[in-house]
Amino acid sequence: MLDVNKISFLASDTDVACEARAAMVDTYGDTPLEEAGVIVALGGDGFMLQTLHATQHLDTPVYGMNCGTVGFLMNEYHEPKLRERLAEAVEEDINPLRMKAIREDGTVHEALAINEVSLLRAGSQAAKLRIFVDGRERLEELVCDGALVSTPAGSTAYNYSAHGPILPIGSEVLALTAMSAFRPRRWRGALLPKSAKVRFDVLQPKKRPVMADADGRSAGNVVSVEITSEPNVTHRILFDPGHGLEERLIREQFA
């Protein structure tokens, strides 16, 4: 059971979110983050991702209220009866991806991604990538603007814009999607088990530089990127009944 009497309010730096936080704190008080029974994040999807990353060391569920634009990970903003909404909320548990990127100079950059890990060309020419899955070469050369591996939670974000599939929550599947693939021209990506270990090797990295990004945490001039699911980290997200991630994913496909 959630302790809905101990709420910690966090807000993005927009005027709308800051004003909403002030109103909420005035009505419900504000518990220090480390002592809270539930965290309420006020902002958009980007701020929700920031909040989840920043609080992953806590076993505290996060309830988002949309003060941004799309708000796919958020609930509608209403000030009244917040405690009642929190008590009735449905929890979705998700695991992030872990990115291990190796740069040209040999340095290693690691980061977690709740939505996706993406590789993007960083110059005027298309990237050339070689793809391995569980140590086995699956695609010798992919010429593209980039490629990404997405979780089900992130499948309606960048992945969907790149014409990748929407993945139901709980499907234990990852989406590997190419952006503007030139060769193989008709390659549309792949569905992989959640346990898969994906590695991208960058071909001609000096001529065709590539950057890697994990939910906004970027590394430039990469030569190899390994992506795995991280089962030891679980994010707890709360949704109003009937508006959880599974319902949203289904609804998005009929929009």
N, C-alpha and C positions, 0 to 999 in steps of 0.2 A: 504494500500500500504506500502511495506517495504521501509525503508530509506536505500537504498543500498550504499549510500555514507558514512554511519557510520557503519563500520565493526569492530568488536572486534575479534582478532585472539587468539585462545587458542591451545596449543599443548601438546601432551604427552611428556614424557622425553626421547623418543628414538631419536637417531641422525637424522633419516629420517624425523620425524615430526618436530624437531627443525629447521632443515635446510629448510623445506618447509615453516614454519612460517616466518623465516627470509626473504625468497624470497617474500612471500605474503605481509609482512609489507613494504618491500622496494618498492613494486609496488603500493599497495593500501592504505598505511598508517595504523594506528591502533588507534581505538577509545576506550577510557576507557569503561570497561564493563558496568557500570551503565548508560552510555549515548548512547550505541550502538543501532542501529536499527535492527541489525542481528548479531548473534554470529557464527563464523566459527570455528568448532572443527577439529583439525588435529590429526589423530591417528587411532586407531581401535575401535571396538565396545565397549571394556571395557572403553576406554577413553570417548567415547560418553556417556555412562551411567554416568560416573563421572561428566561430564559437565552438563548433564541434572539435576542431583541431586544438583549440586553446584549452579545452576542458577534458580532453581524452584521458587525462590522468585521474579524473574523478569518475566515480560510478553513479553519476547524476544524470537523469534524463533531461533532454532539452525540448522545450515546446516553443516553436517559432510562431511569431505573429507578423503578418505581412505589412511592412511599412515601406516596401520597395515597389518593384514592377511585377515580374512574373510570379514569384513566390511559390514555386513548385513544391518546395520543402516546408512551406509555411502554412499556418492556419489563418483564417480571416481575423483582422483586428477588430475586436470589440472590447471595450473596457468593462462593462458589467459582467457579473457572475463568473469571474475568471476562476475562482477556486472550484466552482462546480464543474466548469469545463475541464480543468486539470484532473479532477477526480474521475471523470468519465472518459478521459483520453485513452486511446489505443496506442500501445507501444510497438514500434518497429525497430528491430535490432539489425544493424548492418556492419560488415567488416570492410575496412578500407583496402586499397592496394598499396604495396610497398614498391617504390621505385629505387633502383640502384643504378645510377648513371656514372659512367667513366668518361672523363674528359680527355682531350688530346694530350694534356700534360700529365696524365696518370692519376690525377686527383679524383676522388670518389664523392659523389653527392647523393645522399639518401633522403627520401621524403615519403610521406604518406599521402594518398589521394582518396577521397571519399567518392568523387565522381569519376575521374579518368586520369590516366597518364597518357600524354600526347607527345609525339615527336613532330617537329615542324621545321621546314626548311628555313634557314637563317640567311640566305643569300638570294641572288637573282635566278639561280638555276634550281631545277627540281631536285629533291633529295633522292638518293639511291640507297635502299635499305635491303638487308637480307634478314629473313625471319626464321627463327628457331622456336619450336614448341617442345618443351621437355627434352631439350638437348638435341632434337632431331631437326635438320634443316627442312623447312616446309615451303619456303619460297626463296629461290636463289637471288632474285632481284626484283624489287618493287620500286618503280619510278613514280614519284608522287609529290604532292605538296606536303604530305605528312601522313601519319598513321596514329591510331590511339587504341588503348585498351580501356574499356568502360565496365563499371559495375552496373548491376540492375538499377541502383539508385541514381546513377548518373546517365543512364541510357537515354533519357529524354533531353539531355543538355547538349553538349558539343557533339556527342555521338549521333544524336538524332538529326542535327543540322548537317552532318556529313553523310546523311542517308543510311545510318546504321540502324539496326533493329531495336525496338523497345523490348526490354527484358522484364518479365514479371518478377516482383520481389519473391525471394525464396526459391528461385529457379536454379540456383547453384551454377550459374552460367555467366561467362564473361563475353563481351563483344569485342572483336578485333576488327577495326574499321579503317579503311584507307580514305584519305582526303584527296580528291582530284587525281585519282590514279591514271597515269598515262600508259604504263606498261606493267603487268598485263592490263590492257585497256578495260576489259570486262570483269576484272576481279572485284568482287563486292565485299570481301572480308570473310570472317569466319566466326562461328560460335564455338567457344572453348569451355571445358569444365572449369569450375572455380579453382580447382587444385592445380591447374596448368601453370607452368613456368614459361613465360614468353621472353625471348631475347631478340632485340633488334641490333644488328651490326650496321654501322654507317659505312657505306662504300664511298670512296673518294671524299673523305671528310674535309680536306683542305679546299678542294675545288667546289664542293657542294656541302657547306657547313650546315649542321643541324643542331637545334636546341631541344631540350626535353623539359616538360612541364608537368608538375603534379599539383593540381588544384591551385595554380598560381605560384608555386615554388619552382623556380626555373634554374636550369643549368645549361650554359652555352658550350658550343664546340665539343659535343659529345661524340664518342666513337662507338660506344656500346651502351645499351640500356636494358636492364633486366627488370621484369615486372612479375610480381607474385601477389596473391591474396595474403592478407595478414590476419590470421585467425585469432591472434593474441590480443587484438584491439577490437573492441565492440563499441559502436556508437548507439546510444539509446535515443530515439526520436519519438516524440509524442504527437498524435494527430487526433482531431475531433472524430468521433465515431462516424463511419461512412465516408470519410475523406482521407483515409490513410494512403500510403504510397501505392499499395496494390490497386486500389480503386482509381487513383489518379493515373497510373500507368495504363490501365484498361481504357479509361475515359479519353486519354490523349490520342489513342489509336482510332477513335471515332470522331475526332474533332474536324 
